[in-house]
Amino acid sequence: MESARAAHKVERVTITFTPTGDERSFPHVPSTFSAVDRSYQWRRLDQMNYMLVPRKISNTEVQVDIFLNPQRKGKISAKEIEKVVQGIVKEKMHTEWKGLKLIGMSRPSFAKPPHKAIVRGTIEEILGSSL
């Protein structure tokens, strides 16, 4: 994560979910956190790299920031970004993100992705509570 990628801005979309039951019904909060490197990692889908970073976790709402870094030259449209985000959500909803229901997505905006390693390991420790 110390590459040149962290120095420039990428697109960010905030996705909001609601749990379909109590907090024990969703075992995995959407994230690309690596316990080995103790930081968030980039994953690849088609022509985009993406990173999932939890923003808010409660018993009524889960918010996740998706950072997108296009791997092609030129400008990318908001429609293309929304299409990629919808593809990621659609793919993961039936496998890894069971127990969560999609409520909405924000419009894409420029942002800097997290680039420092997390000192504390688990999401529960980062947010200061247990799931």
N, C-alpha and C positions, 0 to 999 in steps of 0.2 A: 504494500500500500504506500510505500515511499516513492513510487514512480512519479513520472511527470504528470500522470493522469490526475493525481490529487491536487496539483497546482492550479488547474483550470476549472472553470465552472461546467457543470453538467445539468441535465434536466432533472427536476424532481417532481414527483406526483405523490400526493398523500392519499392513501386508500383507507377507508373506514369500514370496519366489519362490526357485526354484533354477534355475540355468542348465541348459539341456538339452545343452550341449556346452561347449567352452572359452569363455573370455571374449570371443573374437572372434565367437562365434555370436549374441550379443545386441548389436546395434549401438546401441540406444537404451535408456538407463536411464530408467525412468518418472520424469518430472519436469515441472513447469510453469515451469521457469526461463526467463526472458526475457533473452537476451544484450543486447538493446537497453537495457532498464531496469536490467539487472544485479540483478534480484531475482526472487522467486517471484511468479507472477501467479495470480489467481483465474480459474477457468473456470466456465461454467455448464452444468448438466445438469438438465433439468426444473425443479423448484422449489428446487434447491440450487446453491450455489456451492461449488467444491472447489479444493483446492490440493494438488499432489503434491510432496513433499520427500523426496529420498533420505536414508536414515538410515545404511545400511551396505551396502557393495558389496565382495564378495569373490568368489573363484572357486567357492565352494560355496553362497553365499547372497546375496540382494539383499533388503534391507528398505526399504520406502517408507512414509512417513507420509502418510495422506490426511486433510486437514483439511476438514471440512464445515461450511458455514454456511447453514442453512435460510433461505429468503426469505419464509416465511409466518409469520404470528403463531401463538403457542401453542407448546406443548411437542411435541417430536417423539420418537417411540418408538425404542428400540434396534433393533427389527425393521425399521422404515422406513429407518434409517441403514444397516443391513446390506444391505438390498435395493438401495439406491442404490450402495453400494460394489461389490456384486456386479455391478450393471449397468455400472459404469465398467470394472471388470476384464474382464468378458465382451466389452464393445465393443472394448477396446484390445488384448486378448490376440491376436486374429487379424490385427491390422493393425500397430500401432506396437511392440508388445512381443513380437515373435517371438523365439524362443530362450529364453524364460522360462516356467517352469511354476509355477503357483500351489501353494503348500504350505499356507498358512493365513492367517487374519485374526484380529486381536485383537478384543476387545470394545470398543465405543465408550467413550471417556472424555473428560472436559473437558480442554481444553488451550488455550494461547495460540498462535496461528499465528506464524510468523516475520514480523516487520514491518520489519526493516531491510534495506537493499540490501546485497548481497554485494559485498565489495570486490574479490575475485578472481573471474574470469569463469567458467571451465568447471568442471564437476563434478570432473574429474580434478585441477584445481588445488585445489579446496575440500577434497577428500579426501586430497590429497598423493600420489596415485599415478596411473598410467595404466591404462586399461582394455584 
